[in-house]
Every structure is written in C-alpha cells, then in structure tokens.
Amino acid sequence: MKVLLAGSLCLILACAPRDSNGEPFTSPPSTSPPSTSRPSGDGSGTSVPLPPPRRSGDLSVEEALQRRRSVRSYRSAALSLEEIGQLLWAAQGITDQARGLRTAPSAGATFPLEVYLLNSSAAHGLGAGVYRYRRDAHALEPVIKGDRRDQLFRVSLRQSAITDAPVVMVITAVPSRIEPRYGNLAPRFIAMEAGHAAQNVYLQSVPLGIGTVVIGAFDEAGVSEVLQLPHSERPLYILPIGKL
C-alpha cells in the first residue's frame, strides 16, 4: 500500500479531558442555543489558501507504523505551507467533495471536530497567530493575531514541546453536532474520532521528516481562553509539530 491513510486506526485516549469527577465531558449548560461554528475573532482577514494535498507517496502504511514515534524536541527550522497543509489534510481533510467525507471516520458523519493551528513567526508564508482549518476550502482562517504558544504552554503544565515546536495543532469538538443523534454515547464517539485524526497526523508526519506528540494534560478552561473558543466548543488534543 502506497497511500498514507489511517482512517481505520484509533489512538486510545486515556488522556481525554474529563470533568472534576473523572467523568468524560458533556456539553456545558448554556442559556442560549449552542453555536456550531467558530466566530472569526479578532484575527479576521483573508483566509490563507494551502497547497493541494498529496494523495499518494512512496512510503507504505506499514513502514509509517513501524517508524511512528512520539517526539518532544524539534529543530528550529520552519515548516512550509505544503507541510502544514498536508498535516491538516491528514487530520480532517475532505476526501470526497460530493459527500463531504474526510480522512478520519466520524460516527454518523456528524463531524464534531475542529482543528486549529498556533503558529510562530517561523513558518514560511504564514504570520504568527491562531488559525482555524477550513477543510471545505483547504485553507487557514485567521482567528487571533500573534504568537500564543507561550500562553498555551502555561496552561498545559509548562510542557516544553509546545514552545519548542514552530507550530502546534489543537483538535477541539463541538458536542452539539453529535449529541442530538447519539445522546450519552456522544463523548465516546468524539474521543474515538479525535484519536483517528491524531493518529493520521502521527503517520503523515513520518514521510515528511516531522515529529509530534500527543498532549492531553492541560487546563481545559485555560486552553479555551487561549484559543478564545465559544462555550459550545471543547479542546481535546494538543499536538506540537516540528522537524526532526
């Protein structure tokens, strides 16, 4: 097999966010209907188009699985827009435009996940800031201006991989997209889908000579504040990303 897809793989989410009683999260109470979309924030501006993703490569799935590792230190070299776009596509890219299907499976095609990128000034062709991945256009939508990695570092038990990496991916969920259909099963299905997406990033990193690591130890409210997430959206995964 030459196509690097890992939609059928599930990363076990022992580090999935939980409430103070140790239970999986559910949507927080709200006095207004939950929003299913992210406000544009104060980083509004023209979306940055990403180069089209590669759909085939020279590395087999088997070799990527053999070489996959969690990496916590990185070179200072910047990632290109091609590399950033390829990793975002691996996480949540669209593979069937007509039906809206993605690189990672989703329970009932409810697609509760969102993906954000925190970027330092080191990345080629991309200013420092927080961006939301627009999978429909394969583009990055500016959300917040300025490098926010240090703020994220402080609310994530000061794990140095976050500030060492030139870019950091954050996977979030909008539970209201899936709860009406699956009720109490929604947290389980959200965790499964986030695992699929993160494993895709791990495997796609291998042929690019890039490393990443899953970070699940963080203050959920703090991360939400750093990203200025709406109340209907919850952070699940932090993935620092850098070159080996």
C-alpha positions as CSV (number, residue, x, y, z in Angstrom):
1,M,0.0,0.0,0.0
2,K,1.3,3.4,-1.0
3,V,-1.4,5.7,0.1
4,L,-0.8,7.0,3.6
5,L,-4.3,6.9,5.1
6,A,-5.1,5.8,8.7
7,G,-8.8,6.3,8.9
8,S,-9.3,2.8,10.3
9,L,-6.8,3.3,13.2
10,C,-7.9,4.6,16.7
11,L,-5.5,6.1,19.2
12,I,-6.5,5.1,22.7
13,L,-7.5,8.3,24.5
14,A,-6.5,7.7,28.1
15,C,-5.7,11.4,28.3
16,A,-9.1,12.6,27.0
17,P,-10.4,15.6,29.0
18,R,-12.6,14.8,31.9
19,D,-14.6,16.8,34.5
20,S,-13.7,17.2,38.2
21,N,-15.4,13.8,39.0
22,G,-13.3,12.0,36.4
23,E,-16.2,11.6,34.0
24,P,-16.0,12.2,30.3
25,F,-17.0,15.7,29.3
26,T,-20.5,16.7,28.2
27,S,-21.7,19.9,26.8
28,P,-21.7,22.7,29.3
29,P,-25.0,24.2,30.3
30,S,-25.9,27.3,28.3
31,T,-28.8,29.8,28.5
32,S,-28.6,30.3,24.7
33,P,-28.6,27.8,21.8
34,P,-25.1,26.4,21.2
35,S,-23.2,27.6,18.2
36,T,-21.8,25.0,15.8
37,S,-19.4,27.5,14.2
38,R,-16.4,29.4,15.4
39,P,-16.6,33.2,15.4
40,S,-13.9,34.9,13.3
41,G,-12.4,36.5,16.4
42,D,-10.1,39.5,16.3
43,G,-7.7,38.0,13.8
44,S,-10.1,38.5,10.9
45,G,-8.6,38.7,7.5
46,T,-8.3,36.9,4.2
47,S,-8.0,33.1,4.6
48,V,-4.6,31.7,3.6
49,P,-5.0,29.0,0.9
50,L,-3.0,25.9,1.3
51,P,-1.3,23.9,-1.5
52,P,-3.3,20.9,-2.7
53,P,-2.5,17.9,-0.5
54,R,-0.6,14.9,-2.0
55,R,-2.9,11.9,-2.4
56,S,-0.1,9.3,-2.8
57,G,3.5,8.8,-1.7
58,D,6.5,6.5,-1.6
59,L,6.1,5.3,2.0
60,S,3.8,2.4,2.8
61,V,1.4,2.4,5.7
62,E,3.3,-0.5,7.2
63,E,6.6,1.4,7.2
64,A,5.0,4.5,8.7
65,L,3.5,2.4,11.5
66,Q,7.0,0.9,12.1
67,R,8.7,4.3,12.3
68,R,6.0,6.2,14.2
69,R,7.2,7.7,17.5
70,S,6.2,10.4,19.9
71,V,8.7,13.3,19.6
72,R,9.1,16.1,22.1
73,S,12.0,18.1,20.7
74,Y,12.4,19.6,17.3
75,R,14.7,21.6,15.1
76,S,14.1,25.3,14.8
77,A,13.5,25.0,11.0
78,A,10.2,26.4,9.8
79,L,7.5,24.2,8.3
80,S,6.4,25.1,4.7
81,L,2.8,25.7,3.8
82,E,2.9,22.5,1.9
83,E,3.9,20.5,5.0
84,I,1.3,22.4,7.2
85,G,-1.4,21.8,4.7
86,Q,-0.6,18.1,4.3
87,L,-0.8,17.5,8.1
88,L,-4.1,19.4,8.4
89,W,-5.5,17.4,5.5
90,A,-4.4,14.2,7.2
91,A,-6.2,15.2,10.3
92,Q,-9.5,16.4,8.9
93,G,-9.2,16.9,5.1
94,I,-12.1,16.2,2.7
95,T,-11.6,13.1,0.5
96,D,-15.0,13.1,-1.2
97,Q,-16.3,16.5,-2.0
98,A,-19.7,15.3,-3.1
99,R,-20.5,13.5,0.2
100,G,-18.1,15.6,2.4
101,L,-16.3,12.5,3.7
102,R,-13.0,13.0,5.5
103,T,-9.7,11.4,6.2
104,A,-10.9,10.2,9.6
105,P,-14.2,8.4,10.2
106,S,-17.0,10.1,12.1
107,A,-20.0,8.5,13.8
108,G,-23.0,9.0,11.6
109,A,-20.9,11.6,9.5
110,T,-21.7,14.2,12.2
111,F,-18.2,15.6,12.1
112,P,-17.9,17.3,15.5
113,L,-14.2,18.1,15.3
114,E,-12.5,21.4,14.5
115,V,-8.7,21.9,14.0
116,Y,-6.7,24.9,15.0
117,L,-3.1,25.9,14.3
118,L,-1.0,28.0,16.6
119,N,1.9,29.4,14.5
120,S,5.1,31.1,15.4
121,S,6.7,33.6,13.1
122,A,9.0,30.9,11.9
123,A,6.6,29.3,9.4
124,H,7.0,30.2,5.7
125,G,4.2,32.3,4.3
126,L,2.2,32.4,7.4
127,G,2.1,35.1,10.1
128,A,2.2,34.4,13.8
129,G,-1.2,33.7,15.2
130,V,-4.1,31.2,15.7
131,Y,-5.8,29.8,12.6
132,R,-8.8,27.6,12.1
133,Y,-8.5,24.9,9.4
134,R,-11.3,25.4,6.8
135,R,-11.5,21.9,5.4
136,D,-14.1,22.9,2.8
137,A,-11.6,25.3,1.2
138,H,-8.4,23.6,2.4
139,A,-7.3,27.0,3.8
140,L,-6.4,28.6,7.1
141,E,-8.8,31.2,8.6
142,P,-7.1,33.8,10.8
143,V,-8.6,33.8,14.3
144,I,-6.2,35.6,16.6
145,K,-3.1,37.6,15.8
146,G,0.2,37.0,17.4
147,D,2.2,34.0,18.8
148,R,0.1,32.3,21.5
149,R,2.3,29.3,22.1
150,D,3.6,30.7,25.4
151,Q,0.1,31.2,26.7
152,L,-0.7,27.6,25.7
153,F,2.5,26.4,27.4
154,R,1.4,28.0,30.7
155,V,-2.0,26.3,30.7
156,S,-0.5,22.9,29.7
157,L,1.7,22.1,32.7
158,R,4.5,24.0,31.1
159,Q,5.4,21.2,28.7
160,S,8.4,22.5,26.7
161,A,7.4,20.7,23.4
162,I,4.7,23.4,23.0
163,T,7.1,26.3,22.9
164,D,9.9,24.3,21.1
165,A,7.6,23.4,18.2
166,P,7.2,26.1,15.5
167,V,3.5,25.1,15.1
168,V,1.0,23.5,17.4
169,M,-2.2,21.8,16.3
170,V,-5.2,21.7,18.6
171,I,-8.1,19.5,18.0
172,T,-11.4,20.6,19.5
173,A,-15.0,19.3,19.5
174,V,-18.5,20.8,19.1
175,P,-20.6,18.3,21.0
176,S,-23.9,19.8,19.9
177,R,-23.3,18.5,16.4
178,I,-23.4,14.8,17.6
179,E,-25.4,14.8,20.8
180,P,-28.8,15.1,19.2
181,R,-28.2,11.9,17.4
182,Y,-26.2,9.8,19.9
183,G,-27.0,11.3,23.3
184,N,-24.9,9.7,26.1
185,L,-22.7,7.9,23.5
186,A,-21.5,11.2,22.0
187,P,-18.5,11.7,24.3
188,R,-17.2,8.2,23.4
189,F,-17.6,8.8,19.7
190,I,-16.0,12.2,19.9
191,A,-13.0,10.7,21.7
192,M,-12.7,7.9,19.1
193,E,-12.8,10.4,16.2
194,A,-10.2,12.6,17.8
195,G,-8.0,9.5,18.1
196,H,-8.4,8.7,14.5
197,A,-7.5,12.3,13.5
198,A,-4.4,12.4,15.8
199,Q,-3.1,9.0,14.6
200,N,-3.4,10.3,11.0
201,V,-1.2,13.2,11.9
202,Y,1.3,10.9,13.5
203,L,1.5,8.7,10.4
204,Q,1.6,11.6,7.9
205,S,4.5,13.1,9.9
206,V,6.7,10.2,9.2
207,P,7.3,10.6,5.4
208,L,7.6,14.4,5.9
209,G,10.5,14.0,8.4
210,I,8.4,15.7,11.1
211,G,7.7,14.8,14.7
212,T,4.8,15.3,17.0
213,V,3.5,14.1,20.4
214,V,0.1,13.9,22.0
215,I,-0.5,16.2,24.9
216,G,-3.6,15.6,27.0
217,A,-2.6,17.1,30.3
218,F,-3.9,20.7,30.2
219,D,-6.3,23.0,31.9
220,E,-9.3,22.8,29.6
221,A,-10.7,26.3,30.6
222,G,-7.2,27.8,30.1
223,V,-6.8,26.3,26.6
224,S,-10.3,27.5,25.7
225,E,-9.3,31.0,26.8
226,V,-6.1,31.0,24.8
227,L,-7.9,30.0,21.7
228,Q,-11.0,32.1,22.5
229,L,-13.3,29.2,21.9
230,P,-17.0,29.6,22.1
231,H,-18.8,27.9,25.1
232,S,-20.1,25.2,22.7
233,E,-16.6,24.0,21.8
234,R,-14.1,21.9,23.9
235,P,-10.4,21.3,23.5
236,L,-9.4,17.7,23.2
237,Y,-5.9,17.3,21.9
238,I,-2.7,19.3,21.6
239,L,-0.1,18.3,19.0
240,P,3.2,20.2,18.9
241,I,4.8,19.8,15.5
242,G,8.3,20.3,14.3
243,K,11.0,19.0,12.0
244,L,13.3,16.2,13.2
